Amino acid sequence: MPRQGQSVESCILVAWKIARGDTVKQGDIIADIETDKAVFELESPAGGTLLEFFCEEGDDIPVLQNIAAIGEPGEDASALRPDSEESARGGKSGEEKPPSAAPSEEAAERAGAPRPGAGNAPGISPRARRLAAEKGIHPDELRGTGPGGRIIEVDVAEAAAARAAMSPAAVEAFQSGKYSSPHSGSGPGGMVLSSDLKSRTGPSADKEIPVKGIRKIIAERMHHSLSSTAQLTLNTSFNAVAIQNYRKEIKEKGPSMGMPNITLNDMIVHSTVQVLKNHPELNAHFLGDRIIQFAGIHIGVAIDTPRGLMVPNIKSAQTLSLGDISSAIKPVAESCQAGNVDPDLLSGGTFTITNLGALGIESFTPILNAPEVAVLGVGCLTFKTVQNQDGFSHVPAINLSLTIDHQAVDGAPAARFLQDLVAALENFEQIINA
């Protein structure tokens, strides 16, 4: 498994593109692999015959671990297996090992490995699968406690004890694989009858989506963020006339000024970077026993993609002009959408901006990208009533929502940051000309 970026420690094997026994050339695409949020094509490092797979689709594999063997037909690839390497390191030098017989079904379950030739899915042991079928429990409904999260027999037994019994007719229908079973039914004592089963196919069927791959990573990170930080959100808004006028000028004179097509979000990002220079307590990481305030501002910009939320970072943004920031964001956003972003750009951020204004959201509570101590949410443009000398008027306004980790930042410094950011955005030309 190649290392896709210095920050990547493991990759998910999405799909094999070849089968055992296939002949490949050096450079042929043999698999799709996935880092935190980007998918890459894996090229064969050599030509030959695919002798053996050492992992399966969906596995999360440490980088630099062997995943397959390519060689000449008939060659023994057992020494390349990851478990063989570990056994060699753990055994005594020169010690002869007796030939090992195929493991028993019970031993395979304890070891968390599928029994050779069983053809079972890697997430459930053979005994657990049989018991689940007998009890009318689908494996997708279970959480495994075996090695690597593997479902073992005791997991099925505990789940069966916690739910109502099924009638023989319901069990038979369930075992066809066409139905899912509720936890209790309409029969005596809550027994699940065949009429209580729900179809797994057809337009009215419930859709079950396993939480794995990128969705699982996002879920774990969001849960960790909320459970490990003290999140507080402050809300304000700014008069958007100044940035609207500047954007109109850029659209009209941009080519002659050598400026790219600047967006409102580009201007908000640029202003945030300038204000962060004077508020280092928000450009920081909270690490439990210490806080690191960074000299460089590596601004994270949240991007909505078909694969889920990505937050690439614009490195050392404090050194970039408005045009540079705009030019940096666009290609990174495109590579996120295409799924081939450099994994190193998805880590190392010091402050994040997430903008839901394009979707019509006026205000929201952004979640921290821990260990960062602050994230700024940007809403859509609305009209706000303000009082002036002539009475009242309506001005275009954009809401800003700043979430902080109260373990590292107090409310008053966060409020002062928002005050300065509002002033910068309402006097945007002064920031540009400074």
N, C-alpha and C positions, 0 to 999 in steps of 0.2 A: 504494500500500500504506500504510494508516494506521499511525500509531505507537500501539501498544497498550501504554502505560506508558512512563515515562521511561527505563527500563533496557533496553527492547527495541530491538535494532538490525536485526533481520530477522524475517520471518514465513514460514511454509511455506504455500503454497496447497494446501489439502486437496482441494477439489472446486469446480468451477464449477457453479452452479445454473441457468445460462442458456446458450443457444447463440448462435452468431453469427447476426445477423439478428433476434433476438428484440426485442420492444418492452418496455421497462421503465419503471416510474414511480420518481420519487425516493422513496427509502426501501425499495424492494423488496430482498429478499435475493438477492444475485447470486453469492455464493461463501462457502465456509467457509475460514477462515484459522486458523493455529495458531502460537502463540508457543512459548516453551520447553516448556510443558506444558498450556496451556489453549487451547481451541478457541472461536472467535468467529464470529458471522455478520456478513458484510460487506454493508452497505447501499449501494445505489446513491446517489451524491451528486447525480445529476441524472436527468431523464427523457429518453427518446429511444430510439434503436435501437442495439443492440450492434453496432458496426462491425467491431471487430477485437480479438483477444486478443494480448497481448504476452508472455505466459508460460503455462506448462502446469502441470497438476496435479502436485504433488510438488516443484515448484521452491522453493528457499529464496531469498526476494526481500528486498533491503534496503528498509527503511521509506522512504516518500515517493517510491518509484520508480513510474512509470506501469505499470499491469498490464493495462489495457484502454482502449478508446475508445468513448464513447457520443455519438451525435450524430444528424444527419439522414441518411437514406438517400442514398448516393452521395458523401458528404463524404470528403475525403482525410484519413486519420488518420496518415499516415506520419511527419509531423513530431512526433507524440507518442511515437513509439517510443523507448525508452531509448537504443538505439544511435545513433539520429538525433541525440539531444541531445548525446551524447558526441562525435559527429563534428562537430557544429556548434561545440562548444567547442574542438576540436582543429584546425579548419580556419582558413584566413585569411579575414579580413573582406572581404566583397564578392567572394570568389572563386567563379566559376561552376564547377559540377561537371558533367561529362558524364553522360548517362544511363547507369546501370549495368545491365549484362546479368545474367541469372540466373547465379549462380556455378556453376562446374563442380563435378562430384562430388568431384574431388580437392581443389579449393580449399575446398569445404564441410567436408571432413574435417579439413583443416589448421586451419580457423577454429573447428572445434568446433561448427558449426551444422548443423542438418539441411537437406538439399537441398530446395528448394521443391517441393512436390507429391510428395515421396517417401513420406510417410506413415509414416516410421520412428519408433520410440520415441526420445525425446530423449537416451537414454543411450548410443547406439551409432551409429557412422557407417554409411552404406549399404555401403561396401566391406567394413567389418569384419563386418557382418551376413551378407553373402554368404559370406565366408570361413569364418565360424563354422559356417554351415550345411553347407558342404563338408567341414569337418573334424569335424563331429559334436560341436561344443562349444556349450553353451547360454550365452547372454550373462550369465545370473545367476551363472555360475561365474567370471566374469572381473572383474578390477579395471582400470579405465581409467586411462590416463596422459595422456589428452588434456586440453584445457581444461575446467575444471570437473569433472574426473573422467570425462570422456567416453571410451568404449571406441573405440579406433581400430584400424586393420588390424594394426599391429605388435604390439598386445596379444594379438590372436588368434593371430598367427604364433608368438609366444613360448610361448603356452599349448599350442599344437598340437605344438611341438617337444619339450615336456616330458612329453607323454603318448603312450601307445601308439597305433598306427594302428587304424583301424576297417575292418571288412570292408565291401564294397559293400552287402550286405544290411543291415548295421547302420546304415550312413549313411542309406540310404533310409528305414528305420524311424524313425531319430532325427529326420529332417527332417519327419516327420508332426506333430511337437510333442507326441506322446503318451508319449515315453520320455526318460529321462535316462541319461547315459553315465558309467560308472566311468572312472577314470584308466588302468586296465589291465584286460585281460580274460583269458579262458581259452584263447584261440587261440595259434598259434605266435608266440613272441617277445612274448607279452603282448597280442596283437591282440584288440581288442574285437569279439566276435561278437554277432549279433542276440540270442542267448540270454542275453547278459550285461546287456542293457539292462533298466532298471527302469521300471515303469509310473509315469506321473505322475498317474494317476487311479485311483479305486477305493479300497477300504478298506485295502489293503496298500501303497499308494503312499507313498513318502517325501514329507514336507511341506517345501517350501522357503519360507522366510520372508525376504524381502529386509530387510536392516538399513537402515532409512531413517526419516525423520521423528523422532519423539520417542525411539524405541528407539536410533537412531543418536546422538542428542544425549547420552542417558544413558550409552551405551557409551563415547563420547569423553571424557566428564567423569570417569567412573570410572577409565578408563585413565590419564588425565592425573593424577588424584589419586594413584594408586599409583606412577606413574613419576616424579613431581616432588616427592614428600614422603618423609620418613623416618618411617614409621608404627610406633608402638609401642602395644600395648594392655595396660592394667592391669585386673585383675579383683578384685572384692570383693563383699560382700553385706551387707545390713542386716536387722535384725529388724523385720518389718513390722507388729508388734502395734499400735504407736502410730498409724500411718496407717489401719489397719483400724478401730480403735476410733473415730477421728475421723470417718471416712467413715460409720460406722454412726450416729453421733450426728447428722451432717448429714442423713442420709436420714430420721431420725426427727423432727428439729427444724428442718430446713432452711427450710421455708416460713415458720415463725414468726421465723426469724433473717434472713429476706430473702436466703437463699443459694440459688444454683442447685444442680442435681444434680452434686455434685463427684465426680470419678473419682480413682482412685489415680494415674493419669497426671497429672492436674491438680496433685495435691499434690507429685509428684516434680518437675514443671516449676517450680512455685512455689519449692520448696526449693532447686533448682539455681540459680535466679535470685538468691535471697538469699545463697547461698554464693559465687557468682561476684563479688559486690560486694567480697569480701575476697581474691579471686584474679584480679586483672585480667590476669595473664599468660596465662590460658586464654580470656579474652574478647577475642580478638585475631585479626589476620590476619598471615600471614607472606608478605612480598612479595619475597623474595630478598635484597635489599640493605637491607631495613628491616622492622621489626615495628611494626604499629599496634595499640595497646591502646585499646579504645573506652570512652568514658565511659558511653554507653548500651548496654544489654543487649538486643539484638534476637534473641530466642530462636527458633530454627528448630525446628519440630515436624514430623517425617517422617510423611507420610500415604500410605497404600497406596490407589491408585485404579485403575480399569479401564485408564487410559492409562499407568500406570507410577507410579514413586515421585515424589511432590511434597514440597517442603520449604518451606511458607509460613512467614513470620516474624511473630512477635508483637512489634511495635515498642515500644521503651522499656519492656520488661517490668519493669524495676526500679521503675517508678512504679505498678505495678498490684497490687491485692490478690489473694488467692486466688480470690475470686468473679469479679473482673474478668478474670483469666487464663482461668478456665473459660469465661466468657461469650465471650471473644475466640476461643478455640480452636474451639469448636463450629461457628459459622457459616463460619469459614475452611475447616474440614475438609469441610463440606457443599458449599461452592463448588468445592473441589478435586474432590470426587466427581462433581459436575455438569459439571466442565470449564469453568467460567466464572470462575475465580479471577482477581483483579486481578494482572496480571503483576508489578507493582511489589512485591507481597508475596512473590514468589519469589526476590528478590535482596536483598542488603544484610544478611544474617544475620551474627551474630558468634559464635554457639555453637549446636550442633544436638543435639537429643535424638531418638533413634529407639527405638521400643518394639515388640518382637516378642513380648511376654509373652502377648498375647491369642491367639497362634498356638501356645502351648505351648513356646516356645524358652527354654531355661534360661540359655544363655550364647552369645554370638556375638562376632564381631570387626567392629564398625562401621567403615565407610570414611569418611575425612575428606571433608567438603564444602569442598574447598580454595577460597579461601586460608585458611579457618578453621583454627585450630591444634588444635582439640579437638572431639570428638563423643562423646556419652554414649549407650551402648546399655543398654536396660532389658529384663531377662528376666522370665519368669513366676514366680509364687509357688510355692515349694517348701518342704519342711520340712527344717530343719537341726538336727543334734544338737549341743547345747551342754552344757557341764558347769556345775553349780551346787552349792550347799551340800548339796542332797539327792541328789546323784549326777548323773544325766543327764536331759535333757528335750529334747523336740522343739519348735522354734519356727518359725513361718512366716517365710520369708526370701525376699528378692528380690535377684537378682544384678545388679550394675552393672558394665559394661565401658566403660572410658574409653580411647579411642584418641587419641593426641597426635601432633603433628608434632615429632619429636625435634630438628629443626633449630631450632625456636623454644622448645620447652619441655623441660626435663629431667625425668627420672623422679621425683625427689624432690618437686618442687613439684606434680606431677600426683598423687602419692600423698597429699600433704597435703590437696589439694583433695578427694579421695575420702574421706579421714578426716573432714573437716569435713562433707561431704555426708551420710555415714552418721550422724554425730552429730545433724545437723539432722533427718533423717528418723526417727530413733529417739526424738527428743524433739520431735515435730512441734508439739504444742500450745504449747511455749515459743516456737517460731518465729512462730506465728500471733499470740500475745499480746505479742510483743516490741514 
